[in-house]
């Protein structure tokens, strides 16, 4: 987990957001439909002049950081 946080900090410093970003949660999750593959789902919060916003990232076991998009479920 420490490696995942270090990679995320490296990613954030290379791709800064306006405002201060702080770690809110980190979860180890299985990749859907791939039962032997795992990733970390990281939630951060950015505080800026407009208020706060949550940002989500996926950190793969090889250290690759991917910004995640949270989409609402489709309506029937």
Backbone as CSV, one residue per row, in Angstrom:
resi,resn,N_x,N_y,N_z,CA_x,CA_y,CA_z,C_x,C_y,C_z
1,UNK,0.830,-1.189,0.000,0.000,0.000,0.000,0.872,1.249,0.000
2,UNK,1.979,1.191,0.691,2.877,2.338,0.707,3.400,2.685,-0.677
3,UNK,3.678,1.650,-1.481,4.123,1.873,-2.847,3.055,2.526,-3.699
4,UNK,1.797,2.123,-3.482,0.680,2.707,-4.233,0.533,4.184,-3.902
5,UNK,0.665,4.522,-2.637,0.551,5.925,-2.222,1.712,6.743,-2.781
6,UNK,2.912,6.163,-2.776,4.074,6.873,-3.319,3.903,7.129,-4.813
7,UNK,3.396,6.141,-5.560,3.165,6.331,-6.992,2.091,7.380,-7.248
8,UNK,1.051,7.381,-6.416,-0.007,8.381,-6.557,0.534,9.780,-6.290
9,UNK,1.352,9.937,-5.260,1.942,11.241,-4.965,2.817,11.717,-6.129
10,UNK,3.547,10.799,-6.739,4.377,11.136,-7.899,3.498,11.584,-9.071
11,UNK,2.389,10.889,-9.287,1.468,11.237,-10.360,0.850,12.613,-10.111
12,UNK,0.392,12.856,-8.884,-0.246,14.137,-8.554,0.743,15.293,-8.692
13,UNK,1.988,15.079,-8.284,2.963,16.167,-8.405,3.283,16.470,-9.871
14,UNK,3.185,15.464,-10.742,3.425,15.682,-12.172,2.193,16.249,-12.881
15,UNK,0.991,16.041,-12.310,-0.273,16.501,-12.897,-1.081,17.250,-11.837
16,UNK,-0.604,18.405,-11.407,-1.261,19.085,-10.277,-2.645,19.632,-10.629
17,UNK,-3.495,19.662,-9.610,-4.817,20.277,-9.701,-4.757,21.619,-8.996
18,UNK,-5.602,22.549,-9.393,-5.646,23.806,-8.635,-6.248,23.533,-7.260
19,UNK,-5.483,23.699,-6.244,-5.947,23.443,-4.881,-5.151,22.325,-4.240
20,UNK,-5.402,22.119,-2.962,-4.686,21.097,-2.201,-5.445,19.778,-2.264
21,UNK,-4.742,18.703,-2.644,-5.359,17.383,-2.753,-4.943,16.544,-1.545
22,UNK,-5.924,15.936,-0.875,-5.628,15.130,0.303,-6.253,13.743,0.163
23,UNK,-5.575,12.743,0.700,-6.028,11.360,0.647,-7.222,11.168,1.565
24,UNK,-8.298,10.543,1.058,-9.508,10.297,1.846,-9.714,8.816,2.106
25,UNK,-9.438,7.944,1.118,-9.659,6.506,1.302,-8.834,5.734,0.287
26,UNK,-8.476,4.507,0.657,-7.789,3.611,-0.255,-8.325,2.206,-0.005
27,UNK,-8.679,1.507,-1.091,-9.240,0.158,-0.985,-8.516,-0.761,-1.957
28,UNK,-8.274,-1.997,-1.513,-7.749,-3.017,-2.394,-8.946,-3.733,-2.996
29,UNK,-9.035,-3.739,-4.333,-10.203,-4.312,-5.003,-9.760,-5.252,-6.113
30,UNK,-10.610,-6.243,-6.347,-10.371,-7.171,-7.433,-10.855,-6.556,-8.745
31,UNK,-10.113,-6.792,-9.826,-10.530,-6.289,-11.126,-11.679,-7.165,-11.612
32,UNK,-12.820,-6.565,-11.956,-13.975,-7.356,-12.391,-13.638,-8.276,-13.568
33,UNK,-14.134,-9.485,-13.500,-13.960,-10.523,-14.527,-12.535,-11.042,-14.641
34,UNK,-11.662,-10.679,-13.696,-10.274,-11.169,-13.661,-9.955,-11.515,-12.214
35,UNK,-10.296,-12.725,-11.794,-10.274,-13.028,-10.363,-8.887,-13.066,-9.728
36,UNK,-7.831,-13.092,-10.501,-6.492,-13.114,-9.912,-5.751,-11.783,-10.049
37,UNK,-6.466,-10.731,-10.426,-5.847,-9.417,-10.616,-6.490,-8.401,-9.676
38,UNK,-5.644,-7.576,-9.071,-6.095,-6.621,-8.058,-5.575,-5.228,-8.375
39,UNK,-6.225,-4.236,-7.790,-5.784,-2.844,-7.913,-6.219,-2.090,-6.658
40,UNK,-5.636,-0.927,-6.479,-6.058,-0.037,-5.399,-6.972,1.022,-5.986
41,UNK,-8.065,1.287,-5.314,-8.949,2.395,-5.667,-8.718,3.471,-4.613
42,UNK,-8.277,4.632,-5.051,-7.900,5.715,-4.143,-8.834,6.892,-4.360
43,UNK,-9.369,7.430,-3.247,-10.216,8.622,-3.322,-9.489,9.758,-2.642
44,UNK,-9.407,10.882,-3.335,-8.799,12.088,-2.763,-9.823,13.213,-2.808
45,UNK,-9.558,14.254,-2.071,-10.408,15.440,-2.081,-9.537,16.643,-2.373
46,UNK,-10.009,17.471,-3.290,-9.301,18.697,-3.655,-10.088,19.873,-3.113
47,UNK,-9.403,20.710,-2.333,-10.016,21.945,-1.834,-9.440,23.104,-2.629
48,UNK,-10.332,23.909,-3.178,-9.901,25.100,-3.899,-10.892,26.216,-3.629
49,UNK,-10.775,27.313,-4.341,-11.634,28.471,-4.086,-13.100,28.205,-4.397
50,UNK,-13.391,27.214,-5.242,-14.777,26.899,-5.596,-15.423,25.908,-4.642
51,UNK,-14.693,25.371,-3.700,-15.228,24.385,-2.759,-14.366,23.135,-2.759
52,UNK,-15.002,21.972,-2.683,-14.266,20.715,-2.682,-14.789,19.794,-3.778
53,UNK,-13.923,18.901,-4.221,-14.296,17.918,-5.237,-13.566,16.620,-4.937
54,UNK,-14.223,15.489,-5.159,-13.585,14.190,-5.004,-12.952,13.775,-6.315
55,UNK,-11.769,13.185,-6.231,-11.083,12.633,-7.390,-10.808,11.169,-7.084
56,UNK,-10.900,10.319,-8.095,-10.679,8.888,-7.930,-9.547,8.450,-8.843
57,UNK,-8.716,7.544,-8.330,-7.589,7.010,-9.087,-7.548,5.498,-8.903
58,UNK,-7.077,4.805,-9.929,-6.794,3.378,-9.840,-5.284,3.243,-9.893
59,UNK,-4.727,2.489,-8.951,-3.294,2.224,-8.943,-3.129,0.719,-9.147
60,UNK,-2.540,0.344,-10.282,-2.314,-1.063,-10.579,-1.134,-1.587,-9.772
61,UNK,-1.006,-2.899,-9.686,0.061,-3.500,-8.889,1.451,-3.218,-9.458
62,UNK,1.543,-2.838,-10.729,2.845,-2.484,-11.293,3.190,-1.010,-11.076
63,UNK,2.293,-0.266,-10.376,2.553,1.130,-10.055,1.933,2.130,-11.006
64,UNK,1.277,1.663,-12.064,0.664,2.584,-13.017,-0.564,3.236,-12.382
65,UNK,-0.664,4.563,-12.498,-1.778,5.324,-11.934,-2.691,5.747,-13.077
66,UNK,-3.995,5.485,-12.886,-4.988,5.820,-13.899,-6.070,6.668,-13.246
67,UNK,-6.316,7.885,-13.726,-7.431,8.662,-13.190,-8.731,7.929,-13.523
68,UNK,-9.591,7.761,-12.541,-10.853,7.036,-12.739,-11.997,8.018,-12.849
69,UNK,-12.989,7.630,-13.631,-14.205,8.432,-13.793,-15.340,7.660,-13.163
70,UNK,-16.092,8.311,-12.313,-17.238,7.684,-11.696,-18.468,8.099,-12.494
71,UNK,-19.155,7.123,-13.053,-20.336,7.407,-13.865,-21.560,6.863,-13.156
72,UNK,-22.668,7.569,-13.221,-23.897,7.073,-12.601,-24.435,5.858,-13.348
73,UNK,-25.205,5.031,-12.656,-25.822,3.884,-13.309,-26.839,4.374,-14.334
74,UNK,-26.963,3.627,-15.413,-27.901,4.015,-16.455,-29.329,3.832,-15.950
75,UNK,-30.202,4.705,-16.402,-31.616,4.605,-16.057,-32.299,3.647,-17.013
76,UNK,-33.257,2.897,-16.511,-33.990,1.942,-17.353,-35.103,2.634,-18.080
